[in-house]
């Protein structure tokens, strides 16, 4: 008997139990990380859905070194089929950095656990420290004894989260969208190299795209340029930042056509340009795309020219509990 549909919360709880009761699993999982693969440590505490005012970490596992007592944490994001959010990794890092400042532990990694085939392009863009697939986890959990019903059930539970079509998120491919973004990609690479645009893989009708050029930070906050084509907005975005604090700190740096807005839990320096929708890539629509790309390049160069001042202002504009009162 098998559970037909798996949700992220199901995987969270299964992994939390393994970390809590199985030193062998905890040791194996550490070896899949980059920073802590050679560290000898034991699990000290496990949290499911650990949250603060920046959001929620699916799973947080606190380790303590067996030799020196040094504490570090794994912040784990579980994905079964839901798409990643642009600011998700940055919010994880904000929470972890705050815990380091508060002395809860000294170091951490942010890790994605998902099916091997889940959005590989997004995994790279979102800059997780490590990736551990459900296939690898299921393989470790699989017992050698076919009579071990509980062990086989748990291993198969993770395995089938990777294979059932109901659990597999798929991009809604569309020939018109592909043609549009292929032409936009050609324009970006030939005329706007500052964008360092990756080949897009957008779902049907999607007009938003993120640029994260070399040197743009991922921590302590994720900084990127988000082009919202349908709205005609291009935003230089600083995650985990309050615009009402950030704005007066950087106002003197802004050019006349730049404004600051709160976008969710981020502050954005915005340029307004021509809006566009997915369409046949003729001269008219591509002129709008070029204008949007030019605005994105302007924000990229603006950030690079003023990086120290902008990063300092963002660091002073964190939405910590004292500032939210």
Order of alpha helices (4+ residues) and beta strands (2+ residues): alpha-alpha-beta-beta-beta-alpha-beta-alpha-beta-alpha-alpha-alpha-beta-beta-beta-alpha-beta-beta-alpha-alpha-alpha
